[in-house]
Amino acid sequence: MNYPNLQANDPELYQWLDAEQKRQKDGLEMIPSENYVSPAVLEAMGSILTNKYAEGYPGKRYYGGCVNVDEVENLCKRRALELFGAEGYRVNVQPLSGSPANLAVYFALLNFGDTVMSLPLPLGGHLTHGLPVNLSGKAYKFVFYALDPKTELLDYDAIASLAREHKPKLILSGYTAYSHIIDFKKMHDIAKEAGAISMADTSHITGLIAGGQHPSPFPFTDVVTTTTHKTLRGPRAAMIFSKEEYGDAIDKAVFPGMQGGPHEHAIAGIAAALKEAATPAFKEYAAQIVKNSQALATSLQAEGLRLVAGGSENHLLLLDLTPFRPGLGVFLEKALDAAHITANKNTVPNESSSPFYPSGVRLGTPALTTRGMKEAEMTHIGTLIAKIVKEFSATELPEEKSARPQAVKDFVETLAGNSVVKEVRAEVAGITARFPVPGIA
Ligand SMILES: *Cc1c(COP(=O)(O)O)cnc(C)c1O
């Protein structure tokens, strides 16, 4: 691995980076919010810009020596606005990650206690969309809309009538586990009719939007937040786009409201990722993500497995294991992990188990697509996942809550010696060996 100084001077730390590199290379990374950044983004993130303090904004800093980072930040902002054709918008590229970006928007545009509408976490929302233990849920009054219980899709009429009833100050769209297209225009119109600010948190799908594979929330949505490290394939960071009228309040909320010095190395990483996202190759990449997700969905369904909302129109899908056993998602995550397939347990709509022991598994194709995998690999991987599901489909989550952690531990111990796990792991090794990871030698 190319970290010779760590290797020589800090072997204790180096061993874990080395092990992690091996894990990232040898496994199938199917967490839909993860990706592999390019060597250029890695260089920016590991650059000397990490040495610099730059509190404030370009041209208005509280520190000397900002002449170069001012250029970096301005370049990043220009590329961001250009990529999304966001005319009439301002962009702030300083949020340290997606969660602080969302909190900064609330802090800028709401008073504590104001009403906000969103989809709750168990249905595919995010922690910062009003979860009671999150600062968002403590500081603001969240009213939650639901998915249509039959189609498991957004029900825009129901959202509109809830908005008329509650008159929220802000309405959120954009999710973490929604496998279909979001009609941002409809969400915006619903907000306007109710006198609310429209906010789209496109974290998961920003790369698809940039690549023309998902309808854009521009140029109408009032505020758009996004992480930069998911389908956009940039560094761990975030951006806030806002209509000009909200720009000053949002800039003030990010700094000095919530943060001190911006991470200029991350901002350089965003700039590098934005340049890549503007290329024809990235458009192809985004299109392939969706094709792969659909191929994976078709393969899983052909194996008799149930997908929430019947499939995928974007980069992710949600496997509902309730037909086998409620709570099976927990065990499946562990079993897939043992077979070197990385995914995460997830609640499904109408969850009959619990958030920590949910019945679903969320799968995504952005990282595998970055490695160059296509439909044929997805079809194969679908059969491998189905093999694991079928092998462990009778696993019972104990009714007694206190017995659950031990049951999961005991289950994990059986995995190493399981022949289906071994067989799938060998097939995974065969696939990953053919697809190198960018930035990993
Ligand atoms: C990932 C995500 C976030 C938060 O991002 P972090 O960088 O993990 O704080 C916020 N909203 C949505 C919809 C997300 O998917």
The ligand as a Tripos MOL2 file, in Angstrom:
@<TRIPOS>MOLECULE
LIG
   15    15     1     0     0
SMALL
NO_CHARGES

@<TRIPOS>ATOM
      1 C1        -26.0960   10.3520    4.1870 C.3       1 LIG1
      2 C2        -27.2280   11.2480    4.4060 C.ar      1 LIG1
      3 C3        -27.1340   12.3440    5.2860 C.ar      1 LIG1
      4 C4        -26.0150   12.5880    6.2550 C.3       1 LIG1
      5 O1        -24.7690   12.4900    5.9150 O.3       1 LIG1
      6 P1        -23.5430   12.3230    6.9350 P.3       1 LIG1
      7 O2        -22.4390   12.7960    6.0890 O.co2     1 LIG1
      8 O3        -23.5010   10.8890    7.2950 O.co2     1 LIG1
      9 O4        -23.7850   13.1970    8.1210 O.co2     1 LIG1
     10 C5        -28.2150   13.1970    5.3510 C.ar      1 LIG1
     11 N1        -29.3120   12.9940    4.6440 N.ar      1 LIG1
     12 C6        -29.4530   11.9400    3.8090 C.ar      1 LIG1
     13 C7        -30.7270   11.7710    3.0510 C.3       1 LIG1
     14 C8        -28.4290   11.0310    3.6820 C.ar      1 LIG1
     15 O5        -28.5820    9.9760    2.8690 O.3       1 LIG1
@<TRIPOS>BOND
     1     1     2 1
     2     2     3 ar
     3     2    14 ar
     4     3     4 1
     5     3    10 ar
     6     4     5 1
     7     5     6 1
     8     6     7 2
     9     6     8 1
    10     6     9 1
    11    10    11 ar
    12    11    12 ar
    13    12    13 1
    14    12    14 ar
    15    14    15 1
@<TRIPOS>SUBSTRUCTURE
     1 LIG1         1 GROUP 0 **** ****
